[in-house]
């Protein structure tokens, strides 16, 4: 009580600012590791901290000594274990993006959607199977790590070439993060929903599965029928038409900070043609 009673209003404001900054940093560090295998490692570290606290409270000498030795050498282990996340954080700090996701403006977003629509139309007409996953709030880095890293600018030509049969990257999904193809040939969890139609194959089950474990949005092209489907929130819309697909992608994925031009739809500005 003496500490708070002797505080001046300047010191109170300084302490509040200090707490807010630390909270903000911790929040963005959590965002940095969310969706990666580092989350499981953090859970393991939390268990060790709880064991250490219990051993200290109960004065379990041997266990407490063991925990102290583990924490002494644990700092080095943390740097080794979290090396990918630390490197990513430093890279983002160097680019000035540690404290926020990079969101493209409306024009760049329209270009990305236009390229994707052109690619899926091409693949659909030729009945070439494809699976494209868009990351939203729930991180997908765990699944990115299962594929081949790319970090590529999105173009329709690249998307088409990835899914051409008998090429090294055609099997599996591509994952799009921040308007870039982060990885290809990624393995996704399959939905175990017993009510899914038996007509749907592995691609559709993977698209539904990834939408069940997070808020990702998936586009599927069937290699049997050429139909384009959209998976979202554990549900799949089969044989969706182009205009509905564009509208849904725009509603679900558009940058939150982007200005919305209502007069002319963005897909018309980018010249996406309809295919009957």
C-alpha positions as CSV (number, residue, x, y, z in Angstrom):
1,X,0.0,0.0,0.0
2,X,2.9,2.4,0.8
3,X,4.1,2.0,-2.8
4,X,0.8,3.1,-4.3
5,X,0.1,5.8,-1.8
6,X,3.4,7.5,-2.5
7,X,3.1,7.4,-6.3
8,X,2.6,10.6,-8.2
9,X,0.3,10.8,-11.2
10,X,3.4,11.0,-13.5
11,X,4.7,7.8,-12.1
12,X,1.2,6.2,-12.5
13,X,1.0,7.1,-16.1
14,X,4.6,5.9,-16.7
15,X,3.8,2.5,-15.1
16,X,0.6,2.2,-17.2
17,X,2.4,3.0,-20.4
18,X,5.1,0.5,-19.4
19,X,2.6,-2.3,-18.8
20,X,0.7,-1.5,-22.1
21,X,4.0,-1.7,-24.1
22,X,5.0,-5.0,-22.5
23,X,1.5,-6.4,-23.1
24,X,1.5,-5.3,-26.7
25,X,4.9,-6.9,-27.3
26,X,3.8,-10.2,-25.7
27,X,0.6,-10.2,-27.8
28,X,2.5,-9.9,-31.1
29,X,5.1,-12.5,-30.0
30,X,2.1,-14.9,-29.5
31,X,0.9,-14.0,-33.0
32,X,4.4,-14.7,-34.3
33,X,4.4,-18.3,-33.1
34,X,0.7,-19.0,-33.5
35,X,0.1,-21.8,-36.0
36,X,3.6,-23.2,-35.7
37,X,5.1,-26.2,-33.9
38,X,6.6,-23.7,-31.4
39,X,3.2,-23.6,-29.7
40,X,3.6,-27.2,-28.6
41,X,7.1,-26.4,-27.3
42,X,5.7,-23.5,-25.3
43,X,3.2,-25.8,-23.7
44,X,6.1,-28.1,-22.7
45,X,8.0,-25.1,-21.2
46,X,4.9,-24.1,-19.3
47,X,4.7,-27.6,-17.8
48,X,8.3,-27.4,-16.7
49,X,7.7,-24.0,-15.1
50,X,4.7,-25.5,-13.2
51,X,6.8,-28.4,-12.0
52,X,9.5,-26.0,-10.8
53,X,7.0,-23.9,-8.9
54,X,5.5,-27.0,-7.2
55,X,9.0,-28.3,-6.3
56,X,9.9,-24.9,-4.8
57,X,6.6,-24.6,-2.9
58,X,6.9,-28.2,-1.4
59,X,10.6,-27.8,-1.0
60,X,11.4,-31.0,-3.0
61,X,15.2,-30.6,-3.0
62,X,16.2,-33.1,-5.7
63,X,13.4,-32.1,-8.1
64,X,14.1,-28.4,-7.5
65,X,17.8,-28.9,-8.1
66,X,17.1,-30.7,-11.3
67,X,14.7,-28.0,-12.5
68,X,17.3,-25.3,-11.6
69,X,19.9,-27.1,-13.7
70,X,17.5,-27.4,-16.6
71,X,16.7,-23.7,-16.6
72,X,20.4,-22.8,-16.3
73,X,21.1,-24.5,-19.7
74,X,17.6,-24.0,-21.0
75,X,18.2,-20.4,-22.2
76,X,20.6,-21.8,-24.9
77,X,18.1,-24.6,-25.7
78,X,15.4,-22.0,-26.3
79,X,17.5,-20.1,-28.8
80,X,18.2,-23.4,-30.7
81,X,14.6,-24.6,-30.6
82,X,13.0,-21.3,-31.5
83,X,15.6,-20.4,-34.1
84,X,13.1,-20.2,-37.0
85,X,10.7,-18.0,-35.1
86,X,13.5,-15.7,-33.8
87,X,14.9,-15.3,-37.3
88,X,11.5,-14.5,-38.7
89,X,11.0,-11.9,-35.9
90,X,14.3,-10.2,-36.7
91,X,13.5,-10.2,-40.4
92,X,10.1,-8.6,-39.8
93,X,11.7,-6.1,-37.4
94,X,14.2,-5.2,-40.1
95,X,11.3,-4.6,-42.5
96,X,9.3,-2.8,-39.9
97,X,6.6,-5.4,-39.8
98,X,7.0,-7.0,-36.4
99,X,4.0,-5.2,-35.0
100,X,1.5,-5.8,-37.7
101,X,0.6,-7.9,-40.6
102,X,1.4,-6.5,-44.0
103,X,-2.0,-6.0,-45.8
104,X,-2.1,-5.1,-49.4
105,X,-4.2,-2.2,-50.6
106,X,-7.4,-2.7,-52.6
107,X,-5.6,-2.6,-56.0
108,X,-3.1,-5.3,-55.1
109,X,-5.8,-7.4,-53.6
110,X,-7.8,-7.1,-56.7
111,X,-4.8,-8.2,-58.8
112,X,-4.3,-11.3,-56.6
113,X,-7.9,-12.4,-56.9
114,X,-7.9,-11.8,-60.6
115,X,-4.9,-14.0,-61.1
116,X,-6.4,-16.7,-59.0
117,X,-9.7,-16.6,-60.9
118,X,-7.9,-16.9,-64.2
119,X,-5.9,-19.8,-63.0
120,X,-8.8,-21.8,-61.5
121,X,-10.9,-21.2,-64.7
122,X,-8.0,-22.6,-66.8
123,X,-7.6,-25.6,-64.5
124,X,-11.4,-26.2,-64.4
125,X,-11.8,-26.2,-68.2
126,X,-9.0,-28.8,-68.4
127,X,-10.1,-30.8,-65.3
128,X,-6.8,-30.4,-63.6
129,X,-7.1,-30.8,-59.8
130,X,-6.0,-28.0,-57.5
131,X,-6.3,-26.9,-53.9
132,X,-5.6,-23.3,-52.8
133,X,-5.8,-22.2,-49.2
134,X,-5.9,-18.6,-47.9
135,X,-4.6,-17.9,-44.4
136,X,-6.7,-15.5,-42.3
137,X,-6.5,-15.0,-38.6
138,X,-5.6,-18.6,-37.6
139,X,-1.9,-19.2,-38.5
140,X,-1.2,-22.0,-41.0
141,X,2.6,-22.2,-40.5
142,X,2.4,-25.7,-39.1
143,X,1.1,-26.8,-42.6
144,X,3.4,-24.5,-44.5
145,X,6.3,-26.4,-42.9
146,X,5.0,-29.7,-44.4
147,X,5.4,-28.3,-47.9
148,X,8.0,-26.8,-50.2
149,X,8.7,-23.1,-49.3
150,X,8.2,-20.7,-52.2
151,X,7.5,-17.1,-51.1
152,X,6.4,-16.2,-54.6
153,X,4.4,-13.4,-56.2
154,X,1.0,-14.7,-57.2
155,X,0.4,-15.0,-61.0
156,X,-2.0,-17.2,-62.9
157,X,0.8,-18.8,-64.9
158,X,2.6,-19.9,-61.7
159,X,-0.5,-21.3,-60.2
160,X,-1.3,-23.3,-63.3
161,X,2.3,-24.7,-63.6
162,X,2.2,-25.8,-60.0
163,X,-0.9,-28.0,-60.5
164,X,0.0,-29.4,-63.9
165,X,0.0,-33.3,-63.4
166,X,3.2,-35.2,-62.9
167,X,5.2,-32.0,-61.8
168,X,7.0,-32.0,-58.4
169,X,4.6,-29.6,-56.7
170,X,1.2,-30.6,-58.1
171,X,0.2,-33.0,-55.3
172,X,-1.0,-31.2,-52.2
173,X,-2.1,-27.7,-51.4
174,X,-0.6,-24.3,-51.9
175,X,-0.9,-21.9,-49.0
176,X,-1.3,-18.1,-49.5
177,X,-0.2,-15.7,-46.8
178,X,-0.2,-11.9,-47.1
179,X,-0.9,-12.2,-50.8
180,X,2.1,-14.4,-51.5
181,X,2.4,-18.1,-52.2
182,X,4.2,-19.2,-49.1
183,X,4.5,-22.9,-49.9
184,X,3.3,-25.6,-52.2
185,X,2.7,-29.4,-51.9
186,X,1.5,-28.9,-48.3
187,X,-0.3,-31.7,-46.4
188,X,-3.6,-30.7,-44.8
189,X,-5.7,-32.4,-42.2
190,X,-8.6,-34.4,-43.7
191,X,-12.1,-33.8,-42.4
192,X,-13.6,-36.7,-40.5
193,X,-17.2,-35.4,-40.8
194,X,-19.3,-38.5,-41.5
195,X,-21.9,-36.4,-43.3
196,X,-19.6,-35.3,-46.2
197,X,-20.8,-36.7,-49.5
198,X,-19.0,-39.9,-50.6
199,X,-18.5,-38.2,-54.0
200,X,-15.9,-35.9,-52.5
201,X,-12.3,-37.0,-52.7
202,X,-9.2,-36.2,-50.8
203,X,-8.8,-32.7,-52.0
204,X,-12.3,-31.7,-50.9
205,X,-11.9,-33.4,-47.5
206,X,-8.6,-31.6,-47.0
207,X,-10.2,-28.3,-47.9
208,X,-13.0,-28.9,-45.4
209,X,-10.6,-30.2,-42.8
210,X,-8.4,-27.1,-42.9
211,X,-11.5,-24.9,-42.5
212,X,-12.6,-26.9,-39.5
213,X,-9.3,-26.4,-37.6
214,X,-9.1,-22.7,-38.4
215,X,-10.7,-19.9,-40.3
216,X,-8.9,-20.5,-43.6
217,X,-10.7,-20.3,-47.0
218,X,-10.0,-22.9,-49.6
219,X,-10.7,-23.2,-53.3
220,X,-10.8,-26.7,-54.8
221,X,-10.8,-27.7,-58.5
222,X,-12.0,-31.3,-59.1
223,X,-10.0,-33.3,-61.5
224,X,-13.0,-35.6,-62.1
225,X,-15.6,-33.0,-63.0
226,X,-13.7,-29.7,-63.3
227,X,-16.1,-28.2,-60.8
228,X,-14.8,-25.3,-58.6
229,X,-15.8,-25.5,-54.9
230,X,-15.3,-23.2,-52.0
231,X,-14.7,-24.5,-48.4
232,X,-15.3,-22.2,-45.4
233,X,-16.1,-22.8,-41.7
234,X,-16.3,-26.6,-42.2
235,X,-18.8,-26.3,-45.1
236,X,-18.2,-26.6,-48.8
237,X,-20.1,-24.9,-51.7
238,X,-19.8,-27.1,-54.7
239,X,-19.8,-26.0,-58.3
240,X,-19.8,-22.3,-57.3
241,X,-20.1,-19.9,-60.2
242,X,-17.4,-17.4,-60.9
243,X,-19.3,-14.3,-59.8
244,X,-20.3,-15.9,-56.5
245,X,-16.7,-17.1,-55.9
246,X,-15.3,-13.6,-56.5
247,X,-17.9,-12.0,-54.3
248,X,-17.3,-14.5,-51.5
249,X,-13.5,-14.2,-51.7
250,X,-13.8,-10.4,-51.6
251,X,-16.1,-10.5,-48.6
252,X,-13.9,-13.0,-46.6
253,X,-10.4,-11.9,-47.6
254,X,-10.3,-8.3,-48.5
255,X,-7.9,-6.2,-46.4
256,X,-9.7,-4.7,-43.4
257,X,-7.9,-1.3,-43.9
258,X,-8.5,-1.1,-47.6
259,X,-10.9,1.5,-48.9
260,X,-13.9,-0.1,-50.6
261,X,-14.8,1.2,-54.1
262,X,-18.5,0.5,-54.5
263,X,-19.1,2.0,-57.9
264,X,-17.0,-0.4,-60.0
265,X,-16.5,-4.0,-58.8
266,X,-12.8,-4.7,-58.5
267,X,-12.9,-7.8,-60.7
268,X,-14.2,-5.7,-63.6
269,X,-11.4,-3.2,-63.1
270,X,-8.9,-6.1,-63.5
271,X,-10.7,-7.5,-66.5
272,X,-11.7,-10.9,-65.2
273,X,-13.8,-12.3,-68.0
274,X,-16.7,-14.6,-67.4
275,X,-16.5,-18.2,-68.8
276,X,-19.8,-20.0,-69.4
